[in-house]
Amino acid sequence: MTRTGRPRSAEADLAILDATRSALVELGWGKLTMGDVATRAGVAKTTLYRRWANKNELVVDAVAALFDELQLPDRGSLLADVEGVVMEFAELLERPEAKTALMAVIAESTHDDALRVRIREAIVDRQKRLVVLGRQRAQARGELPPDVPPDGCAGDPLAEQAAARNADLIFDVIAGAVVHRILVSGERIDFAWARMFSALLVGGLPAAMAVAAR
């Protein structure tokens, strides 16, 4: 639903999202309130409700803002690109505000379908841009085949659906592995792990075993 009123202030939004993440770290999901966030951000509670209908929406946007910081510089090869994004993602999840906020919304979404949808739209779907960009670069280098085969035609719905499924799978594999290692197993991700994982993703098990043996 579209809300009307005074134009949004980017500065106020940043202060609110930052206050939300800080409050989550200190208070946890259960004790966090819209009023507490408003106080920390130095805005009226009505300001929050003009932007977010409830705490769920606010916290998801606070997490999404962190994930929007992720970038994918061109490192010259698909393998290097994967290594780089894994390390960048891992560094983000090591930040207390990112780790706490992500774990909170994931836990809450297990019994809130609307929250799960918002997480998918605001975080997961937006971050698939990195997969699409990395794939396009790899295709331009000749490291991956094009989405449309030589005998196909651009705009083919079946080719587009296949490309979307591939992006979904790649994203799930990378995000799943990084989140599981850091948030579930409680292990750190260093460059050696990122290099082995990237070799596994790009070259398969033999490539990963060769890296591990070095």
C-alpha positions in Angstrom: 0.0 0.0 0.0 1.4 3.4 -1.0 1.7 5.9 1.9 1.2 9.6 1.5 2.7 12.5 3.4 5.9 14.4 3.5 8.8 13.4 1.3 11.1 10.8 2.8 14.4 11.9 4.1 17.3 9.7 3.1 19.3 10.9 6.1 16.4 10.0 8.5 16.0 6.6 6.8 19.7 5.9 7.3 19.6 6.9 11.0 16.5 4.7 11.5 18.0 1.6 9.9 21.2 2.1 11.8 19.3 2.5 15.1 17.3 -0.6 14.3 20.5 -2.7 13.8 22.0 -1.3 17.0 18.9 -2.0 19.0 18.8 -5.6 17.7 22.3 -6.2 18.9 21.6 -4.8 22.4 18.0 -5.9 22.9 17.3 -8.8 20.6 14.2 -9.3 18.6 11.8 -9.9 21.4 12.5 -6.6 23.3 13.0 -4.4 20.2 10.1 -1.9 19.8 9.4 0.8 17.2 9.5 3.3 20.0 13.0 2.3 21.1 14.2 2.7 17.5 12.5 6.1 17.1 14.3 7.3 20.3 17.7 6.0 19.2 17.3 7.6 15.7 16.0 10.9 17.1 12.7 10.8 15.2 9.1 10.7 16.2 7.4 7.2 16.3 5.0 8.5 13.7 7.9 8.9 11.3 8.6 5.2 11.5 5.0 4.2 10.9 4.8 6.5 7.8 7.7 4.4 6.4 7.2 0.9 7.8 3.9 -0.7 8.9 5.5 -2.8 11.6 8.7 -4.1 13.2 9.1 -6.9 10.7 9.2 -4.6 7.7 11.7 -2.3 9.5 14.1 -5.0 10.5 14.1 -6.6 7.0 14.9 -3.3 5.4 17.7 -2.7 8.0 19.2 -6.1 7.0 18.7 -5.4 3.3 20.6 -2.1 3.5 23.6 -4.0 4.7 23.4 -6.5 1.9 23.1 -3.8 -0.6 26.7 -2.8 0.3 27.9 -6.0 -1.4 29.7 -5.4 -4.7 31.3 -7.6 -7.3 34.5 -6.0 -8.7 35.8 -7.6 -11.9 38.7 -9.6 -10.7 39.5 -11.0 -14.1 38.2 -14.6 -13.9 35.1 -16.5 -12.7 37.1 -18.2 -10.0 38.5 -15.0 -8.6 35.1 -13.3 -8.8 33.6 -16.1 -6.7 36.4 -16.0 -4.2 36.0 -12.3 -3.8 32.2 -12.3 -3.3 32.5 -15.2 -0.8 35.0 -13.2 1.3 33.0 -10.0 1.1 29.8 -11.8 2.2 31.7 -13.5 5.0 33.1 -10.2 6.2 29.6 -8.8 6.2 28.3 -11.6 8.3 31.1 -11.2 10.8 29.7 -7.8 11.7 27.6 -8.1 14.9 24.8 -6.0 13.5 24.5 -8.1 10.3 24.8 -11.4 12.1 22.2 -10.6 14.8 19.8 -9.0 12.4 19.9 -11.8 9.8 19.5 -14.5 12.4 16.6 -12.7 14.0 14.6 -12.3 10.8 15.3 -15.8 9.7 14.2 -17.2 13.0 11.0 -15.1 13.0 10.2 -16.0 9.4 9.8 -19.7 10.3 6.3 -18.9 11.6 5.5 -15.8 9.6 4.9 -16.3 5.9 4.5 -12.6 5.1 8.0 -12.0 6.6 9.5 -14.8 4.6 8.1 -13.2 1.4 9.5 -9.8 2.4 12.9 -11.3 3.1 12.9 -13.0 -0.3 11.9 -9.8 -2.1 14.1 -7.3 -0.2 17.2 -9.4 0.3 17.4 -12.6 -1.7 16.0 -11.3 -5.0 18.0 -8.1 -4.9 21.3 -9.9 -4.2 20.8 -12.2 -7.2 22.1 -9.2 -9.1 25.6 -10.3 -8.2 25.1 -13.7 -9.7 23.7 -12.3 -12.9 26.6 -9.8 -13.2 29.2 -12.5 -12.5 27.6 -14.8 -15.0 27.5 -12.1 -17.7 31.2 -11.4 -17.2 32.1 -15.0 -17.3 30.2 -15.4 -20.5 31.9 -12.4 -22.0 35.3 -14.0 -21.2 34.2 -17.3 -22.7 34.3 -19.1 -19.3 30.6 -20.0 -19.4 28.2 -20.7 -22.3 25.7 -18.1 -23.3 22.2 -18.2 -21.8 20.8 -18.6 -25.4 22.4 -21.4 -27.4 23.7 -20.6 -30.9 20.6 -22.0 -32.5 18.3 -20.2 -30.2 16.9 -16.7 -30.2 17.1 -13.8 -27.7 13.9 -13.5 -25.7 13.2 -17.2 -25.8 11.0 -17.8 -22.7 12.5 -21.2 -22.1 16.1 -19.9 -22.2 15.2 -17.1 -19.9 13.6 -19.5 -17.4 16.6 -21.7 -17.5 18.9 -18.7 -16.9 16.7 -17.7 -13.9 16.9 -21.2 -12.5 20.6 -21.2 -12.8 20.9 -17.9 -11.0 18.7 -19.2 -8.2 20.8 -22.3 -7.8 24.1 -20.5 -7.8 22.9 -17.9 -5.3 21.5 -20.7 -3.0 24.8 -22.6 -3.1 27.0 -19.6 -2.3 24.7 -18.0 0.3 23.8 -21.3 1.8 27.4 -22.4 2.3 28.6 -19.1 3.7 25.6 -18.6 6.1 25.8 -22.2 7.3 29.6 -22.0 8.0 29.4 -18.7 9.9 26.0 -18.7 11.5 25.3 -22.4 12.0 28.7 -24.0 12.4 30.2 -20.9 14.0 33.4 -21.2 11.9 35.3 -18.4 10.2 35.8 -18.1 6.5 39.4 -17.3 5.5 40.9 -17.1 2.0 41.9 -20.8 2.0 38.3 -21.9 2.6 37.0 -19.4 0.1 39.5 -20.7 -2.5 38.5 -24.3 -1.9 34.8 -23.5 -2.1 35.2 -21.5 -5.3 37.2 -24.3 -6.9 34.5 -26.7 -6.0 31.8 -24.5 -7.4 33.6 -23.6 -10.6 35.6 -26.8 -11.3 33.9 -29.6 -9.3 35.2 -31.9 -6.6 38.5 -32.8 -8.4 39.4 -29.1 -8.6 38.6 -28.5 -4.9 40.6 -31.6 -3.8 43.6 -30.3 -5.9 43.4 -26.9 -4.1 43.2 -28.6 -0.7 46.3 -30.7 -1.4 48.5 -27.7 -2.1 
